[in-house]
Amino acid sequence: MLDLPDMVAEINAAIAYQFGASRFATAVLARLDLDTGRLRWINAGHPQPLIVRGTSVVRPPHCPPARPLGLQDTKAVCCETRLEPGDRLLLYTDGITEARAPDGEFFGEQRLTDFITTAVAAGEPAPETVRRLMRHVLTHQADQLQDDASIIVLEWRTRSAQQP
């Protein structure tokens, strides 16, 4: 099995070969060890991930993002942190935080984190949080999506906590 930097290099090479410098793709490639909570990722052109621990936002250690896939000229740096049981990991595109209301106001990272921490405090499951968040983002934009707006909210639990 390839390590994340090698996977990114292969994908980068395939896109560059197929399209030259005329096209690229942004992405986050991540690997989570379900037993230990060890999270490794490479960010190729997206906002930094966020972790919600309880009702607080925890920022992973700073890790410089890689260039988008198809445009990389050096091997990507792999970032790493460790999740704690119950943490929610947020991976999202800038179309979430840069969603604009008709008056020009951005949705913003603060509104995103407030929404997620409120949902966690209310005991809302991650899938319902994503559904409601996407509705909130669309409403903020008067139902006119202006950019790709994608989000993944992953809640990590230990294997023993997952057992009925």
Secondary structure by P-SEA (a helix, b strand, c coil): cccaaaaaaaaaaaaaaacccccbbbbbbbcccccccbbbbbbcccccbbbbcccbbbbccbbbbcccccccccbbbbbbbbbcccbbbbbbccccccccccccccccaaaaaaaaaaaaaacccaaaaaaaaaaaaaaaaccccccbbbbbbbbbbccccccc
